[in-house]
Amino acid sequence: MKFAVQDAAKLRRGSRPESVILFSVAHQMFAIAADSVQEIRSADSVSGAAHEIDRPEMSKVRHTIERNHRTYYVVNAGAHFGLPTTRPTLVLILRQLRAAVLVDRIERMTEISAVHPLSRAFTGQERRWYRGLAYLDDRVIPVVQPSGFLTADEFRRLDGAAKAAASQREMEGAVQA
Amino acid sequence: MSAAEKSRVNSFVLLRAGDRRFALPASVVAELAPPLQLHTFPHTSPLVAGVIVRRGRILPVYDAVPAPSRGNISAQRFFLIARCEFGAASELSAIPVDGEGELATGEIELPPAGLPKYVVGTLAIGGESLEVLDLGALIALQSAGPQEHGPREVQR
């Protein structure tokens, strides 16, 4: 334990604390900056207002939700990170992005002393997924990059699909009327 | 070159990973760390098994020893911490090894034809010929492979 205590002290040194929300997906813990999350809702409470969206090549997004006259794309965090399928119970609605994230549970809100950049050894998609790594309570936790959930290209393709789905719903509504 | 400098140039750390013994130039080795917790999280980088925290740094752990020779990482008790080159930059990285390793001095010989490029030479120690590895070349070679076969699988 001596090593862990010394390491924690060194990792804390010379950095500014940041509030994060710790959440888990498929027993894997992640952190996200608290100020990048606008709202946390239960998945059940938003499911009634969700619309299906059909992009077979982007299986991580199956639904949209409307909040404050904006359409948010709901990203399944498990599918995004390539984790085993779970039953998410909560939705994190992000603040400056039209994205919401399905997660299994919120662990707690806490402060981290620093976000350590990813080593150059990491060369894959994680460079987009994470801002870096945090060391908290003897654990290394990836700090997610909110803008990494959907790329600009993915937003563009989803916007097209959402528009088509909305037109379809309007047509179906007109036929029923 | 002074005797001390020559000894540094010809010094190697001898290690074991699984059933394989190999040597690394001592100049790239920072330390042999005791058993530490391996932290894992989702990523798609080949060869990276996770990270360890050592002396206030979060270091990547490479599962760099070729698969047939390596044992289970959790069964390997020590971490060799070495400097790896990434283009112009270099970073400390770790590889899991068995046992504590030895420091040896010897003359490196040219590798026999047919060995992979990451084997930069051989070292004759006690009747045994050990391959001297260039860790950076080994990592670069093995990392390059899977990229040609579509999206990488997520590792945890």
Interface residues (C-beta under 8 A of the other chain):
Chain A: F3 A4 Q6 D7 A9 K10 L11 R13 Q28 F30 F81 G82 L83 H116 S119 R120 A121 F122 T123 G124 Q125 E126 W129 L133 Y135 D138 R139 V140 I141 P142
Chain B: P34 L36 Q37 H39 F41 P42 H43 T44 S45 P46 V48 V51 V53 R54 R55 G56 I58 L59 P60 Y62 C84 F86 A89 E91 S93 I139 S143 R152 E153 V154 R156
